[in-house]
Amino acid sequence: MNSWRLIVSPPLDGASNMALDEALFNLNAPPTLRFYSWKRPTVSVGRFQRLNEDFIAQCRMADIDLVRRPTGGRAILHNCELTYSVSAPYSMMPHSSSLTALYTLLAQWQVDSLAAMGINASLAGKKWSGRRYMESDACFQSSTSFEVNVGGRKISGSAQRRGKESFLQHGSILLDYDFKLFPSLLNASTSGEPPFTTLRKEGCHLSEPEIIDVMKAEFERKIPCSLKEGGPSSEESAEMNRLKAAYLVSS
């Protein structure tokens, strides 16, 4: 059975979170599953997402940090959530290492984890609207085929970056929802039910350590692998510190 590293990070600022994930990817670190949270509410935007000055100004007025991700996708407000990253060589993954195969595998891991928490989730499948996704600046306003829904509402979003021999995938799992911050920052509608849901809304009140324990066990079963908890190496920490400045968004 393959051996993987498990990193459970303390809450970090947004630039540090993104820089550490890229450091793991750049340095061809041991295959790593990482869970983390955020010191303060932070908006992350996709690697290639265009930003205008009004949006940057909105974040500053709300005292919200703004960072870029090393992966693609749309804007996400990181607040009341658990974030994961998977960084590994393709050779460490079962079956096909294609983009769609890895998305599906890791989405199914999340579906199985949610089932173990008493939540009936599924992949979005063919019902997603690609046009709606492309027209929305906010990740949780729409779903792609490989993202996780509960009752037709998105509960987890993912984005991936692929290298020649390895990949990095980010995922954001909503624990709760701040109805004040999200609409004002991401131009989301305040009327009606939002097109996403949260663990709390679905009746799951496990603590973050308990959620991580469930997801860890399901990851070991799905890959399959053996996870051993550790931390970043000194080289990875140095690379994180070198990269941090690049992730802060300025006008």
C-alpha positions as CSV (number, residue, x, y, z in Angstrom):
1,M,0.0,0.0,0.0
2,N,1.3,3.5,-0.9
3,S,2.4,5.8,1.9
4,W,1.1,9.4,1.8
5,R,1.7,12.4,4.1
6,L,-1.1,14.1,5.9
7,I,-0.7,17.7,6.8
8,V,-3.2,19.4,9.0
9,S,-2.2,23.0,9.0
10,P,-3.1,25.6,11.7
11,P,-5.1,28.6,10.3
12,L,-2.8,30.6,8.0
13,D,-3.2,33.8,6.0
14,G,-4.3,33.4,2.4
15,A,-1.0,34.0,0.7
16,S,0.7,31.4,3.0
17,N,-2.0,28.8,2.3
18,M,-1.6,29.2,-1.5
19,A,2.2,29.4,-1.4
20,L,2.5,26.2,0.7
21,D,0.3,24.3,-1.8
22,E,2.4,25.5,-4.7
23,A,5.6,24.7,-2.8
24,L,4.4,21.1,-2.4
25,F,3.6,20.9,-6.1
26,N,6.9,22.6,-7.3
27,L,9.2,20.5,-5.2
28,N,7.7,17.2,-6.1
29,A,6.9,16.6,-2.4
30,P,5.8,13.2,-1.1
31,P,2.2,12.6,-2.1
32,T,0.3,14.8,0.3
33,L,-3.2,15.3,1.5
34,R,-3.5,18.6,3.3
35,F,-6.4,20.1,5.3
36,Y,-6.4,23.8,6.3
37,S,-8.4,26.8,7.3
38,W,-8.0,30.6,7.0
39,K,-6.9,33.1,9.7
40,R,-9.4,35.6,8.4
41,P,-12.0,35.8,5.6
42,T,-10.2,35.7,2.3
43,V,-11.3,35.7,-1.4
44,S,-9.2,33.5,-3.6
45,V,-9.5,33.8,-7.4
46,G,-8.5,31.4,-10.1
47,R,-5.1,31.5,-11.6
48,F,-6.3,33.0,-14.9
49,Q,-9.4,34.8,-13.6
50,R,-9.7,38.5,-14.6
51,L,-10.2,41.0,-11.9
52,N,-11.4,44.6,-12.2
53,E,-10.4,47.5,-9.8
54,D,-14.0,47.7,-8.4
55,F,-13.8,44.2,-7.1
56,I,-10.4,44.8,-5.6
57,A,-11.7,47.9,-3.9
58,Q,-14.8,46.0,-2.6
59,C,-12.5,43.5,-0.9
60,R,-10.4,46.3,0.7
61,M,-13.5,48.1,1.9
62,A,-14.8,45.0,3.6
63,D,-11.3,44.3,5.0
64,I,-11.1,41.0,3.1
65,D,-7.8,39.6,1.9
66,L,-7.5,38.8,-1.8
67,V,-5.2,36.2,-3.2
68,R,-4.7,34.2,-6.4
69,R,-4.7,30.4,-6.4
70,P,-2.1,28.3,-8.2
71,T,-5.1,26.4,-9.6
72,G,-7.9,27.6,-11.9
73,G,-11.6,28.2,-11.3
74,R,-13.7,31.1,-10.1
75,A,-13.7,33.3,-7.0
76,I,-14.3,31.7,-3.6
77,L,-14.9,33.4,-0.3
78,H,-13.0,31.3,2.3
79,N,-14.9,31.7,5.5
80,C,-16.7,29.0,7.5
81,E,-15.2,26.2,5.5
82,L,-12.6,23.4,5.4
83,T,-10.2,23.4,2.5
84,Y,-8.2,20.5,1.3
85,S,-5.4,20.1,-1.2
86,V,-4.0,16.9,-2.9
87,S,-0.5,17.1,-4.4
88,A,0.9,13.9,-5.9
89,P,2.5,12.3,-8.9
90,Y,0.1,10.7,-11.3
91,S,1.8,7.4,-10.7
92,M,0.5,7.4,-7.1
93,M,-3.2,7.5,-8.2
94,P,-5.2,4.5,-9.1
95,H,-6.4,3.8,-12.7
96,S,-6.3,6.7,-15.2
97,S,-4.6,10.0,-14.3
98,S,-6.6,12.0,-16.9
99,L,-8.1,15.3,-15.8
100,T,-11.6,13.9,-15.7
101,A,-10.6,10.7,-14.0
102,L,-8.8,12.5,-11.1
103,Y,-11.7,15.0,-10.7
104,T,-14.2,12.1,-10.6
105,L,-12.1,10.0,-8.2
106,L,-11.6,12.9,-5.7
107,A,-15.2,14.0,-6.0
108,Q,-16.3,10.5,-5.2
109,W,-14.0,10.5,-2.2
110,Q,-15.9,13.6,-1.0
111,V,-19.3,11.9,-1.7
112,D,-18.3,8.9,0.3
113,S,-17.0,11.1,3.1
114,L,-20.3,13.0,3.3
115,A,-22.2,9.8,3.3
116,A,-20.2,8.7,6.3
117,M,-21.3,12.0,8.0
118,G,-25.0,11.2,7.2
119,I,-25.3,13.4,4.1
120,N,-26.6,12.1,0.8
121,A,-24.4,13.7,-1.8
122,S,-23.7,13.0,-5.5
123,L,-21.7,14.3,-8.4
124,A,-23.3,17.1,-10.4
125,G,-23.3,15.0,-13.5
126,K,-24.8,16.0,-16.8
127,K,-27.2,18.6,-15.3
128,W,-24.7,21.3,-14.9
129,S,-24.7,24.4,-17.0
130,G,-21.4,25.2,-18.6
131,R,-22.6,28.5,-19.8
132,R,-23.8,29.5,-16.4
133,Y,-20.4,28.5,-14.9
134,M,-18.5,30.6,-17.5
135,E,-20.8,33.6,-16.9
136,S,-20.4,33.6,-13.1
137,D,-17.4,35.1,-11.2
138,A,-18.3,33.0,-8.1
139,C,-17.4,29.4,-7.9
140,F,-20.4,28.4,-5.7
141,Q,-22.9,30.0,-8.0
142,S,-22.7,27.1,-10.4
143,S,-21.4,23.5,-10.7
144,T,-19.3,21.5,-13.2
145,S,-19.9,17.9,-13.9
146,F,-17.3,16.7,-11.4
147,E,-18.3,18.7,-8.3
148,V,-20.4,17.6,-5.4
149,N,-24.0,18.5,-4.8
150,V,-26.6,17.7,-2.1
151,G,-30.2,17.9,-3.2
152,G,-29.1,19.7,-6.4
153,R,-27.1,22.3,-4.5
154,K,-23.3,22.6,-4.6
155,I,-21.5,21.8,-1.3
156,S,-17.9,21.5,-2.6
157,G,-15.9,23.2,-5.3
158,S,-12.6,22.0,-6.8
159,A,-9.9,23.2,-9.1
160,Q,-6.8,21.5,-10.5
161,R,-3.4,22.3,-11.8
162,R,-1.5,19.7,-13.9
163,G,2.2,19.3,-14.5
164,K,4.1,16.8,-16.6
165,E,4.4,14.2,-13.8
166,S,2.2,15.5,-10.9
167,F,-0.9,17.5,-10.1
168,L,-2.3,19.8,-7.5
169,Q,-6.0,19.9,-6.7
170,H,-7.8,22.3,-4.3
171,G,-11.2,21.8,-2.8
172,S,-13.4,23.9,-0.6
173,I,-16.1,22.3,1.5
174,L,-18.7,24.6,3.0
175,L,-19.3,24.2,6.7
176,D,-21.5,27.3,7.1
177,Y,-22.4,30.5,5.2
178,D,-22.0,34.2,5.9
179,F,-25.0,35.8,4.4
180,K,-23.6,39.3,4.8
181,L,-20.2,38.9,3.2
182,F,-20.8,36.7,0.2
183,P,-23.4,38.6,-1.8
184,S,-21.7,41.9,-1.5
185,L,-18.3,40.7,-2.6
186,L,-19.3,38.2,-5.3
187,N,-22.4,39.9,-6.7
188,A,-24.5,37.0,-5.7
189,S,-28.3,37.3,-5.5
190,T,-29.7,37.9,-2.0
191,S,-33.2,36.7,-3.0
192,G,-34.4,33.2,-2.8
193,E,-32.3,30.1,-1.9
194,P,-28.7,30.2,-2.9
195,P,-27.5,27.5,-5.4
196,F,-25.3,25.9,-2.8
197,T,-25.7,24.3,0.7
198,T,-23.4,23.7,3.7
199,L,-22.7,20.9,6.2
200,R,-24.5,22.8,8.9
201,K,-27.6,23.3,6.8
202,E,-27.6,19.6,6.0
203,G,-27.6,18.8,9.7
204,C,-24.0,17.9,10.2
205,H,-22.5,19.4,13.3
206,L,-19.2,17.5,13.6
207,S,-16.2,19.6,14.6
208,E,-13.4,20.2,12.0
209,P,-11.1,17.5,13.6
210,E,-14.0,15.0,13.4
211,I,-14.7,15.9,9.7
212,I,-11.0,15.5,8.9
213,D,-10.9,12.1,10.6
214,V,-13.8,10.9,8.5
215,M,-12.3,12.3,5.3
216,K,-8.9,10.8,6.1
217,A,-10.4,7.3,6.6
218,E,-12.3,7.6,3.3
219,F,-9.2,8.8,1.5
220,E,-7.2,5.9,2.7
221,R,-9.9,3.6,1.4
222,K,-10.5,5.3,-1.9
223,I,-6.9,5.7,-3.2
224,P,-5.9,3.3,-1.4
225,C,-3.0,4.4,0.8
226,S,-1.7,4.8,4.3
227,L,-1.7,8.4,5.6
228,K,1.0,9.4,8.1
229,E,0.6,12.9,9.7
230,G,3.6,15.2,9.4
231,G,4.4,18.8,8.5
232,P,6.2,20.7,5.7
233,S,9.9,20.1,5.3
234,S,12.4,23.0,5.9
235,E,12.8,23.2,2.1
236,E,9.0,23.3,1.5
237,S,8.7,26.0,4.2
238,A,11.5,28.1,2.6
239,E,9.8,27.7,-0.8
240,M,6.5,28.8,0.7
241,N,8.1,32.0,2.2
242,R,9.7,32.7,-1.2
243,L,6.4,32.4,-3.0
244,K,4.1,34.3,-0.6
245,A,4.4,37.7,-2.0
246,A,3.4,36.5,-5.5
247,Y,-0.1,35.5,-4.2
248,L,-1.2,38.8,-2.8
249,V,-3.4,40.7,-5.3
250,S,-2.9,44.4,-5.7
251,S,-4.4,46.9,-8.0
